[in-house]
Amino acid sequence: MMPFRRKSRLAAGPITHGAIARARLARSSRFALGVALLGTLALVGLFADLLASTDPLLARRPDGGVMVLPALFERDPARRASLLPIVGAPVPHGAHELGAALLSPSVDHPLGTDTQGRDVFARVAFGARTALGPALAAVTISMVLGIVLGGAAGYLGGFWNRSLERLVQTVGTFPAILVVAIARAIEQDPSALSIVVGVAFVRWAEVARLIRAEVLRERGEEYVLAAKALGASPARVFVGHILRNSTGPILVSAVFGIPSVALLEATLSFLSLGAPVAAASWGETLAEAARRPEALHLLAPPTLALATTLTGSYLIADALRDAMDPKKSRRRSDARRPPAHADA
């Protein structure tokens, strides 16, 4: 009788580098924990209006009907005021609602209130939008610019390669915090746009340097030369072969960019250069905690949110780097292989 063997996860489809990487990520506890931490923060920011709001989640209309999420579907202030709350938000306080200042954590205010009487939980929940929203937008823009410019310079070479190298060296001399401060000074109405533009202006150079090095390394590989010999167009060679095999470093760089932008936004808000005062920000809450060191309930929540962002991003990036490293897989298979003299 043949012994039972567990079916491989890769047996259902072609054994490609992407399939191997996905199978490793599915087994990675670091990746699962990182996604859970970062995903929880993203969901808190996305559904902040449902978690902390003065508007009810479920209300009854004067005619007896029931309305779900009146804050989203009822724009008339008079009609909204006539609604009778049935189910309220878990924390019935908005990010800008003023009340008693520096209250300790209680049932009404789970994390207390800040120096202006605003609920700390609401500020932290809406602050997740201020931190992660611009971070995602800035990383996406910088990745697109870096891939296009760095890939073109590495694949075409010659004049394009030398020009990009000089441009990257020039852009790399500008600190991101200085560029964002200049953009904020130019911007008439303060918003998160200056953070997105400033970070993307600086970060694309790092991505371009990375993708350029990957393209220079990959374009001499045998599979690229074979694709060219078979008549593949330059665009197909670059997108279908070179760029596909360079996605590992690109994804790792993108994940690392999220906490760096979030920290930059918190730093700018701490220095009163970040989001507008009316917007919720982790850095602004940390600045209030610095002015009132005895109020520990102002220090712990934004610090924990920033630490969760850093930990989750680094766990995901570390798991991605290991999953997409073929050399690491080769070393692991060699370590599991028995010695040559084992059968002797």
Phi, psi and omega per residue, in radians:
M1 nan 2.282 -3.107
M2 -1.285 2.399 3.103
P3 -1.188 2.583 -3.134
F4 -1.310 2.323 3.115
R5 -2.127 2.325 3.135
R6 -1.201 2.342 -3.120
K7 -1.231 2.344 -3.129
S8 -1.223 2.580 3.102
R9 -1.194 -0.365 -3.104
L10 -1.581 -0.084 -3.057
A11 -1.239 -0.376 -3.088
A12 -1.317 -0.310 -3.082
G13 -2.517 -3.124 3.140
P14 -1.151 2.509 -3.139
I15 -1.483 1.586 3.103
T16 -1.958 2.957 3.126
H17 -1.090 -0.666 3.103
G18 -1.149 -0.695 3.118
A19 -1.148 -0.688 3.098
I20 -1.119 -0.750 3.139
A21 -1.113 -0.727 3.124
R22 -1.141 -0.657 3.108
A23 -1.150 -0.678 3.096
R24 -1.148 -0.724 3.128
L25 -1.121 -0.630 3.120
A26 -1.126 -0.462 3.135
R27 -1.678 -0.067 -3.038
S28 -1.477 2.101 3.068
S29 -1.275 -0.539 3.097
R30 -1.120 -0.752 3.139
F31 -1.122 -0.751 3.138
A32 -1.111 -0.748 3.135
L33 -1.169 -0.725 3.128
G34 -1.106 -0.744 3.103
V35 -1.127 -0.664 3.127
A36 -1.131 -0.763 -3.123
L37 -1.180 -0.907 -3.093
L38 -1.226 -0.626 3.113
G39 -1.160 -0.628 3.097
T40 -1.099 -0.778 3.098
L41 -1.102 -0.719 3.132
A42 -1.110 -0.708 3.123
L43 -1.191 -0.642 3.092
V44 -1.086 -0.773 3.104
G45 -1.178 -0.666 -3.109
L46 -1.191 -0.678 -3.097
F47 -1.885 0.547 3.133
A48 -1.075 -0.589 3.127
D49 -1.138 -0.432 3.130
L50 -1.550 -0.466 -3.100
L51 -1.481 -0.649 -3.094
A52 -2.427 1.862 -3.106
S53 -2.855 2.599 3.051
T54 -1.376 -0.274 3.122
D55 -1.507 2.508 -3.137
P56 -1.300 2.780 3.045
L57 -1.415 -0.528 -3.128
L58 -2.433 2.248 -3.072
A59 -2.421 2.766 -3.139
R60 -1.862 2.302 3.121
R61 -1.391 2.814 3.111
P62 -1.037 -0.486 3.136
D63 -1.442 0.044 3.112
G64 1.723 -0.196 3.117
G65 -1.294 2.891 -3.118
V66 -1.981 2.371 3.123
M67 -2.092 2.321 3.099
V68 -1.711 2.315 3.124
L69 0.903 1.138 -3.126
P70 -1.100 -0.432 3.127
A71 -1.120 -0.449 -3.131
L72 -1.651 -0.586 -2.989
F73 -1.871 -0.124 3.120
E74 -2.096 1.864 -3.103
R75 -1.612 -0.282 -3.120
D76 -1.389 2.028 -3.118
P77 -1.048 -0.636 -3.120
A78 -1.157 -0.768 3.114
R79 -1.178 -0.622 3.134
R80 -1.167 -0.628 3.130
A81 -1.203 -0.428 -3.133
S82 -1.444 -0.099 -3.118
L83 -1.339 2.558 3.101
L84 -1.807 2.062 -3.098
P85 -1.102 2.398 3.035
I86 -1.926 -0.906 3.106
V87 -2.220 2.094 3.127
G88 -1.628 3.020 3.094
A89 -1.194 2.678 3.099
P90 -0.934 -0.685 3.045
V91 -2.065 1.794 -3.029
P92 -1.388 0.884 3.124
H93 -2.466 2.377 3.110
G94 -1.476 3.010 -3.124
A95 -1.259 -0.329 -3.067
H96 -2.036 0.071 -3.129
E97 -1.278 2.249 -3.113
L98 -1.659 2.435 3.108
G99 -2.618 -2.553 3.121
A100 -1.289 2.396 -3.050
A101 -1.485 2.548 3.008
L102 0.951 0.797 3.018
L103 -1.403 2.491 3.092
S104 -1.267 2.788 3.108
P105 -0.961 2.378 -3.111
S106 -2.630 -3.095 3.113
V107 -1.155 -0.673 -3.137
D108 -1.258 -0.675 3.100
H109 -2.178 1.658 -3.032
P110 -1.009 -0.559 3.130
L111 -2.012 0.233 3.129
G112 1.443 -2.954 3.111
T113 -2.179 2.803 -3.116
D114 -1.600 -2.922 -3.063
T115 -1.192 -0.317 3.111
Q116 -1.802 0.102 3.109
G117 1.488 0.251 3.133
R118 -1.576 2.544 -3.100
D119 -1.187 2.229 -3.072
V120 -1.213 -0.663 3.110
F121 -1.062 -0.763 3.125
A122 -1.113 -0.696 3.133
R123 -1.132 -0.696 -3.139
V124 -1.234 -0.695 -3.133
A125 -1.133 -0.833 3.113
F126 -1.273 -0.423 3.067
G127 -1.156 -0.417 3.066
A128 -1.094 -0.607 3.063
R129 -1.144 -0.778 -3.114
T130 -1.112 -0.564 -3.097
A131 -1.485 -0.876 -3.006
L132 -1.471 -0.530 3.126
G133 -1.090 -1.020 3.072
P134 -1.055 -0.576 3.130
A135 -1.101 -0.806 3.140
L136 -1.130 -0.729 3.141
A137 -1.157 -0.771 -3.117
A138 -1.151 -0.721 3.131
V139 -1.150 -0.698 -3.136
T140 -1.115 -0.811 -3.139
I141 -1.115 -0.776 -3.130
S142 -1.147 -0.611 3.112
M143 -1.160 -0.749 3.137
V144 -1.105 -0.834 3.131
L145 -1.106 -0.750 -3.117
G146 -1.138 -0.714 -3.139
I147 -1.157 -0.759 -3.108
V148 -1.161 -0.898 -3.067
L149 -1.276 -0.788 3.138
G150 -1.175 -0.681 3.104
G151 -1.155 -0.728 3.121
A152 -1.123 -0.721 -3.134
A153 -1.162 -0.740 -3.128
G154 -1.244 -0.608 -3.090
Y155 -1.419 -0.690 -3.123
L156 -1.426 -0.639 3.124
G157 1.186 -2.870 3.070
G158 1.079 -2.240 -3.082
F159 -1.056 -0.743 -3.107
W160 -1.121 -0.655 -3.138
N161 -1.171 -0.790 3.141
R162 -1.167 -0.703 -3.126
S163 -1.133 -0.752 3.141
L164 -1.147 -0.655 3.138
E165 -1.066 -0.745 3.109
R166 -1.176 -0.714 -3.129
L167 -1.142 -0.705 3.123
V168 -1.128 -0.714 3.103
Q169 -1.105 -0.637 3.135
T170 -1.230 -0.830 -3.121
V171 -1.153 -0.602 -3.115
G172 -1.138 -0.296 3.132
T173 -1.376 -0.222 -3.110
F174 -1.589 2.104 3.038
P175 -1.183 2.474 -3.098
A176 -1.085 -0.660 -3.103
I177 -1.146 -0.584 3.113
L178 -1.238 -0.727 3.139
V179 -1.130 -0.724 3.126
V180 -1.144 -0.693 3.115
A181 -1.101 -0.697 3.106
I182 -1.158 -0.747 3.115
A183 -1.109 -0.658 3.106
R184 -1.162 -0.618 3.112
A185 -1.208 -0.601 3.128
I186 -1.308 -0.622 -3.092
E187 -1.184 2.233 -3.097
Q188 -1.303 -0.795 -3.140
D189 -1.863 1.860 -3.052
P190 -1.003 2.317 3.119
S191 -2.708 -3.132 3.120
A192 -1.324 -0.121 -3.114
L193 -1.096 -0.636 -3.126
S194 -1.138 -0.626 3.099
I195 -1.167 -0.760 -3.136
V196 -1.101 -0.829 -3.110
V197 -1.157 -0.779 -3.109
G198 -1.120 -0.767 -3.139
V199 -1.198 -0.750 3.131
A200 -1.110 -0.607 3.135
F201 -1.103 -0.593 -3.098
V202 -1.614 -0.728 -2.977
R203 -1.292 -0.418 -3.116
W204 -1.078 -0.510 -3.134
A205 -1.138 -0.686 3.097
E206 -1.124 -0.730 3.120
V207 -1.167 -0.724 3.139
A208 -1.099 -0.702 3.095
R209 -1.089 -0.702 -3.124
L210 -1.193 -0.845 -3.101
I211 -1.215 -0.557 3.084
R212 -1.099 -0.762 3.121
A213 -1.133 -0.683 3.129
E214 -1.160 -0.700 -3.135
V215 -1.177 -0.736 3.104
L216 -1.073 -0.584 3.131
R217 -1.354 -0.655 -3.042
E218 -1.433 -0.478 -2.999
R219 -1.222 -0.234 3.078
G220 -1.700 0.052 3.141
E221 -1.270 2.787 -3.042
E222 -1.164 -0.630 -3.116
Y223 -1.186 -0.531 3.077
V224 -1.239 -0.775 3.102
L225 -1.107 -0.631 3.107
A226 -1.169 -0.703 3.112
A227 -1.107 -0.698 3.091
K228 -1.139 -0.699 -3.128
A229 -1.150 -0.516 3.115
L230 -1.425 0.012 3.059
G231 1.616 0.291 3.117
A232 -1.190 2.496 -3.138
S233 -1.231 2.750 3.119
P234 -1.001 -0.666 3.134
A235 -1.141 -0.699 3.136
R236 -1.214 -0.653 3.100
V237 -1.107 -0.758 -3.095
F238 -1.217 -0.867 -3.061
V239 -1.334 -0.786 -3.017
G240 -1.426 -0.362 -3.071
H241 -2.122 -1.022 -3.053
I242 -1.214 -0.906 -3.088
L243 -1.150 -0.637 3.139
R244 -1.098 -0.649 -3.139
N245 -1.517 0.052 3.089
S246 -1.955 0.162 -3.073
T247 -1.211 -0.445 -3.117
G248 -1.014 -1.065 3.111
P249 -1.043 -0.562 -3.133
I250 -1.163 -0.797 3.140
L251 -1.150 -0.703 3.114
V252 -1.087 -0.756 3.121
S253 -1.117 -0.656 3.131
A254 -1.147 -0.749 -3.134
V255 -1.163 -0.696 3.091
F256 -1.125 -0.476 -3.119
G257 -1.233 -0.475 -3.103
I258 -1.095 -0.905 3.124
P259 -1.182 -0.528 3.124
S260 -1.155 -0.691 3.099
V261 -1.227 -0.681 3.108
A262 -1.092 -0.719 3.088
L263 -1.149 -0.666 3.113
L264 -1.116 -0.748 3.120
E265 -1.109 -0.713 3.120
A266 -1.150 -0.666 3.107
T267 -1.115 -0.783 3.132
L268 -1.120 -0.715 3.104
S269 -1.175 -0.620 3.088
F270 -1.083 -0.596 3.126
L271 -1.611 0.174 -3.128
S272 1.103 0.547 3.083
L273 -2.045 0.033 -3.019
G274 -1.629 -2.227 -3.095
A275 -1.135 2.772 3.085
P276 -0.998 2.711 -3.089
V277 -1.028 -0.596 -3.121
A278 -1.213 -0.393 -3.128
A279 -1.452 2.582 3.108
A280 -1.404 2.425 -3.126
S281 -2.628 2.443 3.084
W282 -1.112 -0.641 -3.139
G283 -1.130 -0.647 3.123
E284 -1.156 -0.695 3.105
T285 -1.148 -0.647 3.070
L286 -1.148 -0.621 3.094
A287 -1.136 -0.694 3.076
E288 -1.142 -0.654 3.096
A289 -1.134 -0.589 3.104
A290 -1.197 -0.582 3.118
R291 -1.354 -0.441 3.119
R292 -2.214 1.340 -3.057
P293 -1.109 -0.331 3.138
E294 -1.320 -0.312 -3.131
A295 -1.560 1.498 -3.096
L296 -1.196 -0.401 -3.141
H297 -1.242 -0.204 3.020
L298 -1.502 -0.430 -3.073
L299 -1.519 -0.722 -2.985
A300 -1.185 -0.836 -3.042
P301 -1.090 -0.883 3.129
P302 -1.170 -0.569 3.083
T303 -1.116 -0.759 3.105
L304 -1.125 -0.655 3.119
A305 -1.138 -0.762 3.104
L306 -1.147 -0.718 3.120
A307 -1.125 -0.653 3.094
T308 -1.146 -0.704 3.093
T309 -1.085 -0.800 3.139
L310 -1.118 -0.846 -3.082
T311 -1.106 -0.820 -3.139
G312 -1.082 -0.744 -3.129
S313 -1.160 -0.741 -3.122
Y314 -1.212 -0.605 3.078
L315 -1.141 -0.749 3.121
I316 -1.139 -0.790 -3.125
A317 -1.115 -0.699 -3.137
D318 -1.161 -0.696 3.103
A319 -1.180 -0.684 3.094
L320 -1.112 -0.724 -3.131
R321 -1.103 -0.732 3.128
D322 -1.237 -0.663 -3.085
A323 -1.210 -0.532 -3.079
M324 -1.762 0.231 3.134
D325 -1.748 1.824 -3.129
P326 -1.151 -0.530 3.135
K327 -1.143 -0.642 3.118
K328 -1.134 -0.696 3.100
S329 -1.103 -0.675 -3.141
R330 -1.154 -0.675 3.138
R331 -1.172 -0.658 3.131
R332 -1.176 -0.708 3.135
S333 -1.178 -0.610 3.082
D334 -1.172 -0.604 -3.139
A335 -1.227 -0.551 3.132
R336 -1.419 -0.329 -3.096
R337 -1.259 2.314 3.133
P338 -1.180 2.719 3.126
P339 -1.076 2.768 -3.080
A340 -1.151 -0.519 -3.090
H341 -1.580 0.208 -3.076
A342 -1.195 -0.558 -3.110
D343 -1.529 -0.111 -3.081
A344 -1.269 nan nan
